[in-house]
Amino acid sequence: MSENLPAPTSPTPSERSGFASQGRLGLIIIIAFALGYGYAVVRGFALLFSNVQNFGGDVSGIRWFVLIGAIAVPAVVFGLCLLTSWRLPAWGKAVVFLCGSTVVAALTLSLYSLVAFVFFQG
């Protein structure tokens, strides 16, 4: 005799974990913003290399902090946005990452002006 077993069902989005729970649109949003944040990290490295090349051994103390901060800020903000928006729908992810990119823009512009002040005034 055959028993009446329920048909197997796929897990709901709340039961899935990892990238499988994001959906296609959510992953596209994460990747698109990752490219933007990655570009900000590359700009930070360009700032670091150009200032070390121009000023040589005169880079020390607060100058290193400012230059490394220009690299670390976009990466840290992207990580925080990713953790914050992990369970949100696609439009929520877009809003969180857009707000994070404005924070990155404001902080990196402040760091760039601080670089100009520290290197040319200090």
TIVO-2410 file (N, C-alpha, C; in nm, 3 decimals):
# residues 122
REC num residu      c1      c2      c3 atome chaine
REC   1      M   0.083  -0.117   0.000     N      A
REC   1      M   0.000   0.000   0.000    CA      A
REC   1      M   0.087   0.123   0.000     C      A
REC   2      S   0.040   0.220  -0.073     N      A
REC   2      S   0.117   0.344  -0.076    CA      A
REC   2      S   0.057   0.443   0.023     C      A
REC   3      E   0.146   0.511   0.087     N      A
REC   3      E   0.101   0.609   0.186    CA      A
REC   3      E   0.083   0.743   0.118     C      A
REC   4      N  -0.002   0.823   0.172     N      A
REC   4      N  -0.023   0.957   0.119    CA      A
REC   4      N   0.082   1.050   0.179     C      A
REC   5      L   0.191   1.067   0.106     N      A
REC   5      L   0.298   1.156   0.153    CA      A
REC   5      L   0.283   1.291   0.085     C      A
REC   6      P   0.313   1.398   0.158     N      A
REC   6      P   0.303   1.530   0.095    CA      A
REC   6      P   0.413   1.544  -0.011     C      A
REC   7      A   0.381   1.620  -0.113     N      A
REC   7      A   0.477   1.643  -0.221    CA      A
REC   7      A   0.592   1.729  -0.167     C      A
REC   8      P   0.713   1.702  -0.214     N      A
REC   8      P   0.825   1.784  -0.167    CA      A
REC   8      P   0.811   1.927  -0.218     C      A
REC   9      T   0.842   2.017  -0.131     N      A
REC   9      T   0.832   2.159  -0.167    CA      A
REC   9      T   0.971   2.222  -0.158     C      A
REC  10      S   0.988   2.326  -0.236     N      A
REC  10      S   1.115   2.399  -0.228    CA      A
REC  10      S   1.110   2.493  -0.108     C      A
REC  11      P   1.225   2.523  -0.052     N      A
REC  11      P   1.225   2.610   0.066    CA      A
REC  11      P   1.181   2.752   0.029     C      A
REC  12      T   1.113   2.814   0.122     N      A
REC  12      T   1.071   2.952   0.100    CA      A
REC  12      T   1.193   3.043   0.111     C      A
REC  13      P   1.183   3.165   0.058     N      A
REC  13      P   1.299   3.255   0.067    CA      A
REC  13      P   1.348   3.280   0.209     C      A
REC  14      S   1.258   3.278   0.306     N      A
REC  14      S   1.303   3.300   0.444    CA      A
REC  14      S   1.377   3.178   0.500     C      A
REC  15      E   1.353   3.058   0.441     N      A
REC  15      E   1.419   2.937   0.488    CA      A
REC  15      E   1.556   2.919   0.422     C      A
REC  16      R   1.576   2.979   0.305     N      A
REC  16      R   1.704   2.966   0.236    CA      A
REC  16      R   1.808   3.054   0.302     C      A
REC  17      S   1.933   3.017   0.282     N      A
REC  17      S   2.039   3.100   0.337    CA      A
REC  17      S   2.142   3.127   0.228     C      A
REC  18      G   2.225   3.224   0.250     N      A
REC  18      G   2.329   3.257   0.154    CA      A
REC  18      G   2.275   3.335   0.037     C      A
REC  19      F   2.347   3.328  -0.075     N      A
REC  19      F   2.309   3.405  -0.192    CA      A
REC  19      F   2.183   3.352  -0.258     C      A
REC  20      A   2.144   3.229  -0.228     N      A
REC  20      A   2.023   3.174  -0.287    CA      A
REC  20      A   1.899   3.249  -0.240     C      A
REC  21      S   1.906   3.312  -0.125     N      A
REC  21      S   1.790   3.382  -0.071    CA      A
REC  21      S   1.776   3.522  -0.129     C      A
REC  22      Q   1.873   3.570  -0.206     N      A
REC  22      Q   1.871   3.707  -0.253    CA      A
REC  22      Q   1.782   3.728  -0.374     C      A
REC  23      G   1.769   3.631  -0.459     N      A
REC  23      G   1.694   3.649  -0.581    CA      A
REC  23      G   1.783   3.713  -0.687     C      A
REC  24      R   1.742   3.701  -0.810     N      A
REC  24      R   1.824   3.751  -0.921    CA      A
REC  24      R   1.839   3.903  -0.916     C      A
REC  25      L   1.731   3.976  -0.894     N      A
REC  25      L   1.737   4.122  -0.892    CA      A
REC  25      L   1.820   4.172  -0.774     C      A
REC  26      G   1.807   4.106  -0.660     N      A
REC  26      G   1.887   4.143  -0.543    CA      A
REC  26      G   2.035   4.126  -0.569     C      A
REC  27      L   2.073   4.016  -0.634     N      A
REC  27      L   2.214   3.994  -0.667    CA      A
REC  27      L   2.265   4.095  -0.768     C      A
REC  28      I   2.181   4.132  -0.865     N      A
REC  28      I   2.223   4.233  -0.962    CA      A
REC  28      I   2.247   4.367  -0.892     C      A
REC  29      I   2.162   4.401  -0.799     N      A
REC  29      I   2.180   4.527  -0.725    CA      A
REC  29      I   2.307   4.522  -0.642     C      A
REC  30      I   2.332   4.410  -0.574     N      A
REC  30      I   2.453   4.398  -0.493    CA      A
REC  30      I   2.578   4.409  -0.581     C      A
REC  31      I   2.579   4.342  -0.695     N      A
REC  31      I   2.696   4.345  -0.783    CA      A
REC  31      I   2.716   4.483  -0.842     C      A
REC  32      A   2.608   4.550  -0.883     N      A
REC  32      A   2.620   4.684  -0.940    CA      A
REC  32      A   2.679   4.782  -0.840     C      A
REC  33      F   2.629   4.778  -0.718     N      A
REC  33      F   2.684   4.869  -0.617    CA      A
REC  33      F   2.824   4.827  -0.573     C      A
REC  34      A   2.854   4.698  -0.578     N      A
REC  34      A   2.990   4.653  -0.544    CA      A
REC  34      A   3.090   4.711  -0.642     C      A
REC  35      L   3.054   4.722  -0.769     N      A
REC  35      L   3.143   4.784  -0.866    CA      A
REC  35      L   3.167   4.932  -0.834     C      A
REC  36      G   3.062   5.000  -0.794     N      A
REC  36      G   3.078   5.142  -0.757    CA      A
REC  36      G   3.164   5.160  -0.633     C      A
REC  37      Y   3.141   5.078  -0.532     N      A
REC  37      Y   3.223   5.086  -0.412    CA      A
REC  37      Y   3.366   5.042  -0.441     C      A
REC  38      G   3.382   4.944  -0.529     N      A
REC  38      G   3.516   4.901  -0.569    CA      A
REC  38      G   3.592   5.011  -0.640     C      A
REC  39      Y   3.522   5.089  -0.721     N      A
REC  39      Y   3.587   5.203  -0.787    CA      A
REC  39      Y   3.634   5.305  -0.684     C      A
REC  40      A   3.557   5.326  -0.578     N      A
REC  40      A   3.599   5.418  -0.472    CA      A
REC  40      A   3.724   5.365  -0.401     C      A
REC  41      V   3.734   5.233  -0.383     N      A
REC  41      V   3.854   5.174  -0.323    CA      A
REC  41      V   3.975   5.194  -0.415     C      A
REC  42      V   3.954   5.175  -0.545     N      A
REC  42      V   4.064   5.196  -0.641    CA      A
REC  42      V   4.109   5.341  -0.641     C      A
REC  43      R   4.016   5.435  -0.630     N      A
REC  43      R   4.054   5.577  -0.619    CA      A
REC  43      R   4.136   5.602  -0.492     C      A
REC  44      G   4.101   5.533  -0.384     N      A
REC  44      G   4.179   5.547  -0.260    CA      A
REC  44      G   4.321   5.495  -0.278     C      A
REC  45      F   4.336   5.382  -0.348     N      A
REC  45      F   4.471   5.331  -0.376    CA      A
REC  45      F   4.548   5.426  -0.466     C      A
REC  46      A   4.481   5.486  -0.564     N      A
REC  46      A   4.548   5.583  -0.652    CA      A
REC  46      A   4.595   5.703  -0.572     C      A
REC  47      L   4.513   5.748  -0.478     N      A
REC  47      L   4.554   5.860  -0.392    CA      A
REC  47      L   4.674   5.822  -0.306     C      A
REC  48      L   4.672   5.702  -0.252     N      A
REC  48      L   4.783   5.655  -0.170    CA      A
REC  48      L   4.912   5.650  -0.251     C      A
REC  49      F   4.907   5.586  -0.367     N      A
REC  49      F   5.028   5.571  -0.447    CA      A
REC  49      F   5.080   5.704  -0.499     C      A
REC  50      S   4.990   5.793  -0.540     N      A
REC  50      S   5.037   5.921  -0.592    CA      A
REC  50      S   5.100   6.006  -0.482     C      A
REC  51      N   5.043   6.003  -0.363     N      A
REC  51      N   5.102   6.084  -0.255    CA      A
REC  51      N   5.231   6.024  -0.203     C      A
REC  52      V   5.240   5.892  -0.196     N      A
REC  52      V   5.366   5.830  -0.154    CA      A
REC  52      V   5.473   5.857  -0.259     C      A
REC  53      Q   5.437   5.853  -0.386     N      A
REC  53      Q   5.534   5.880  -0.492    CA      A
REC  53      Q   5.578   6.026  -0.490     C      A
REC  54      N   5.486   6.117  -0.467     N      A
REC  54      N   5.521   6.260  -0.470    CA      A
REC  54      N   5.597   6.304  -0.346     C      A
REC  55      F   5.564   6.248  -0.230     N      A
REC  55      F   5.624   6.295  -0.106    CA      A
REC  55      F   5.725   6.197  -0.048     C      A
REC  56      G   5.739   6.080  -0.108     N      A
REC  56      G   5.842   5.985  -0.068    CA      A
REC  56      G   5.834   5.944   0.077     C      A
REC  57      G   5.944   5.959   0.148     N      A
REC  57      G   5.954   5.916   0.287    CA      A
REC  57      G   5.890   6.011   0.386     C      A
REC  58      D   5.828   6.119   0.337     N      A
REC  58      D   5.769   6.218   0.426    CA      A
REC  58      D   5.627   6.180   0.468     C      A
REC  59      V   5.583   6.060   0.436     N      A
REC  59      V   5.449   6.014   0.472    CA      A
REC  59      V   5.458   5.941   0.605     C      A
REC  60      S   5.398   6.001   0.709     N      A
REC  60      S   5.401   5.937   0.840    CA      A
REC  60      S   5.284   5.988   0.924     C      A
REC  61      G   5.255   5.915   1.029     N      A
REC  61      G   5.156   5.958   1.128    CA      A
REC  61      G   5.016   5.975   1.072     C      A
REC  62      I   4.963   6.095   1.088     N      A
REC  62      I   4.826   6.125   1.047    CA      A
REC  62      I   4.809   6.109   0.896     C      A
REC  63      R   4.916   6.127   0.822     N      A
REC  63      R   4.908   6.114   0.676    CA      A
REC  63      R   4.875   5.970   0.636     C      A
REC  64      W   4.939   5.874   0.701     N      A
REC  64      W   4.907   5.733   0.672    CA      A
REC  64      W   4.763   5.703   0.710     C      A
REC  65      F   4.718   5.755   0.823     N      A
REC  65      F   4.581   5.732   0.867    CA      A
REC  65      F   4.481   5.784   0.764     C      A
REC  66      V   4.506   5.903   0.712     N      A
REC  66      V   4.415   5.962   0.614    CA      A
REC  66      V   4.418   5.884   0.483     C      A
REC  67      L   4.536   5.845   0.438     N      A
REC  67      L   4.547   5.774   0.311    CA      A
REC  67      L   4.485   5.634   0.319     C      A
REC  68      I   4.507   5.564   0.428     N      A
REC  68      I   4.448   5.431   0.443    CA      A
REC  68      I   4.297   5.442   0.469     C      A
REC  69      G   4.255   5.548   0.534     N      A
REC  69      G   4.112   5.571   0.554    CA      A
REC  69      G   4.038   5.589   0.423     C      A
REC  70      A   4.103   5.651   0.324     N      A
REC  70      A   4.040   5.668   0.193    CA      A
REC  70      A   4.019   5.534   0.123     C      A
REC  71      I   4.097   5.434   0.160     N      A
REC  71      I   4.080   5.299   0.105    CA      A
REC  71      I   3.978   5.220   0.187     C      A
REC  72      A   3.983   5.234   0.317     N      A
REC  72      A   3.901   5.150   0.406    CA      A
REC  72      A   3.756   5.195   0.415     C      A
REC  73      V   3.729   5.323   0.402     N      A
REC  73      V   3.592   5.373   0.420    CA      A
REC  73      V   3.494   5.308   0.321     C      A
REC  74      P   3.522   5.305   0.191     N      A
REC  74      P   3.425   5.242   0.101    CA      A
REC  74      P   3.404   5.093   0.130     C      A
REC  75      A   3.510   5.022   0.164     N      A
REC  75      A   3.497   4.879   0.192    CA      A
REC  75      A   3.415   4.855   0.318     C      A
REC  76      V   3.437   4.933   0.421     N      A
REC  76      V   3.363   4.917   0.546    CA      A
REC  76      V   3.216   4.953   0.527     C      A
REC  77      V   3.189   5.062   0.457     N      A
REC  77      V   3.050   5.103   0.434    CA      A
REC  77      V   2.978   5.000   0.348     C      A
REC  78      F   3.044   4.944   0.246     N      A
REC  78      F   2.981   4.840   0.165    CA      A
REC  78      F   2.948   4.719   0.251     C      A
REC  79      G   3.039   4.678   0.337     N      A
REC  79      G   3.012   4.565   0.426    CA      A
REC  79      G   2.895   4.592   0.518     C      A
REC  80      L   2.887   4.712   0.573     N      A
REC  80      L   2.775   4.747   0.661    CA      A
REC  80      L   2.643   4.750   0.583     C      A
REC  81      C   2.647   4.803   0.461     N      A
REC  81      C   2.525   4.804   0.379    CA      A
REC  81      C   2.481   4.662   0.345     C      A
REC  82      L   2.577   4.577   0.315     N      A
REC  82      L   2.544   4.438   0.281    CA      A
REC  82      L   2.482   4.367   0.401     C      A
REC  83      L   2.540   4.387   0.519     N      A
REC  83      L   2.484   4.324   0.639    CA      A
REC  83      L   2.346   4.380   0.673     C      A
REC  84      T   2.329   4.510   0.654     N      A
REC  84      T   2.202   4.574   0.688    CA      A
REC  84      T   2.091   4.532   0.594     C      A
REC  85      S   2.122   4.517   0.465     N      A
REC  85      S   2.017   4.492   0.367    CA      A
REC  85      S   2.003   4.346   0.328     C      A
REC  86      W   2.063   4.255   0.399     N      A
REC  86      W   2.066   4.115   0.359    CA      A
REC  86      W   1.926   4.056   0.343     C      A
REC  87      R   1.836   4.084   0.432     N      A
REC  87      R   1.702   4.024   0.429    CA      A
REC  87      R   1.597   4.116   0.365     C      A
REC  88      L   1.638   4.230   0.314     N      A
REC  88      L   1.543   4.323   0.255    CA      A
REC  88      L   1.510   4.285   0.112     C      A
REC  89      P   1.396   4.331   0.062     N      A
REC  89      P   1.366   4.307  -0.080    CA      A
REC  89      P   1.459   4.392  -0.168     C      A
REC  90      A   1.448   4.374  -0.298     N      A
REC  90      A   1.540   4.439  -0.391    CA      A
REC  90      A   1.535   4.591  -0.381     C      A
REC  91      W   1.418   4.650  -0.370     N      A
REC  91      W   1.411   4.796  -0.362    CA      A
REC  91      W   1.472   4.846  -0.230     C      A
REC  92      G   1.460   4.769  -0.123     N      A
REC  92      G   1.521   4.806   0.004    CA      A
REC  92      G   1.673   4.800  -0.003     C      A
REC  93      K   1.725   4.698  -0.073     N      A
REC  93      K   1.870   4.690  -0.095    CA      A
REC  93      K   1.920   4.812  -0.171     C      A
REC  94      A   1.846   4.850  -0.278     N      A
REC  94      A   1.886   4.964  -0.359    CA      A
REC  94      A   1.889   5.091  -0.275     C      A
REC  95      V   1.791   5.110  -0.189     N      A
REC  95      V   1.787   5.229  -0.105    CA      A
REC  95      V   1.903   5.230  -0.006     C      A
REC  96      V   1.930   5.117   0.057     N      A
REC  96      V   2.038   5.109   0.155    CA      A
REC  96      V   2.174   5.134   0.088     C      A
REC  97      F   2.197   5.070  -0.026     N      A
REC  97      F   2.324   5.089  -0.095    CA      A
REC  97      F   2.338   5.231  -0.150     C      A
REC  98      L   2.228   5.293  -0.194     N      A
REC  98      L   2.234   5.430  -0.241    CA      A
REC  98      L   2.268   5.525  -0.126     C      A
REC  99      C   2.208   5.503  -0.010     N      A
REC  99      C   2.242   5.584   0.107    CA      A
REC  99      C   2.388   5.561   0.148     C      A
REC 100      G   2.433   5.437   0.140     N      A
REC 100      G   2.573   5.408   0.170    CA      A
REC 100      G   2.668   5.476   0.074     C      A
REC 101      S   2.630   5.483  -0.054     N      A
REC 101      S   2.719   5.549  -0.149    CA      A
REC 101      S   2.725   5.700  -0.125     C      A
REC 102      T   2.618   5.760  -0.074     N      A
REC 102      T   2.626   5.901  -0.040    CA      A
REC 102      T   2.715   5.922   0.083     C      A
REC 103      V   2.710   5.830   0.177     N      A
REC 103      V   2.799   5.837   0.293    CA      A
REC 103      V   2.945   5.824   0.248     C      A
REC 104      V   2.971   5.730   0.157     N      A
REC 104      V   3.108   5.712   0.105    CA      A
REC 104      V   3.153   5.837   0.033     C      A
REC 105      A   3.067   5.897  -0.047     N      A
REC 105      A   3.103   6.018  -0.120    CA      A
REC 105      A   3.138   6.131  -0.023     C      A
REC 106      A   3.056   6.148   0.080     N      A
REC 106      A   3.082   6.256   0.176    CA      A
REC 106      A   3.210   6.231   0.254     C      A
REC 107      L   3.230   6.109   0.301     N      A
REC 107      L   3.349   6.080   0.382    CA      A
REC 107      L   3.477   6.084   0.299     C      A
REC 108      T   3.473   6.031   0.176     N      A
REC 108      T   3.595   6.033   0.095    CA      A
REC 108      T   3.629   6.174   0.049     C      A
REC 109      L   3.528   6.256   0.020     N      A
REC 109      L   3.558   6.395  -0.014    CA      A
REC 109      L   3.618   6.468   0.106     C      A
REC 110      S   3.569   6.438   0.224     N      A
REC 110      S   3.628   6.497   0.345    CA      A
REC 110      S   3.772   6.450   0.364     C      A
REC 111      L   3.796   6.321   0.339     N      A
REC 111      L   3.932   6.269   0.350    CA      A
REC 111      L   4.024   6.328   0.244     C      A
REC 112      Y   3.972   6.349   0.122     N      A
REC 112      Y   4.054   6.409   0.017    CA      A
REC 112      Y   4.093   6.553   0.052     C      A
REC 113      S   3.998   6.626   0.110     N      A
REC 113      S   4.032   6.764   0.151    CA      A
REC 113      S   4.128   6.761   0.269     C      A
REC 114      L   4.115   6.661   0.356     N      A
REC 114      L   4.209   6.647   0.466    CA      A
REC 114      L   4.348   6.610   0.416     C      A
REC 115      V   4.354   6.527   0.310     N      A
REC 115      V   4.482   6.494   0.249    CA      A
REC 115      V   4.549   6.620   0.197     C      A
REC 116      A   4.472   6.703   0.128     N      A
REC 116      A   4.528   6.828   0.076    CA      A
REC 116      A   4.577   6.916   0.190     C      A
REC 117      F   4.502   6.923   0.299     N      A
REC 117      F   4.544   7.006   0.411    CA      A
REC 117      F   4.668   6.951   0.480     C      A
REC 118      V   4.668   6.820   0.506     N      A
REC 118      V   4.778   6.759   0.580    CA      A
REC 118      V   4.907   6.761   0.498     C      A
REC 119      F   4.897   6.734   0.369     N      A
REC 119      F   5.019   6.725   0.287    CA      A
REC 119      F   5.072   6.860   0.249     C      A
REC 120      F   4.986   6.957   0.228     N      A
REC 120      F   5.035   7.085   0.179    CA      A
REC 120      F   5.046   7.191   0.286     C      A
REC 121      Q   4.983   7.170   0.402     N      A
REC 121      Q   4.994   7.266   0.512    CA      A
REC 121      Q   5.081   7.215   0.626     C      A
REC 122      G   5.082   7.081   0.644     N      A
REC 122      G   5.149   7.023   0.759    CA      A
REC 122      G   5.283   6.984   0.735     C      A
***
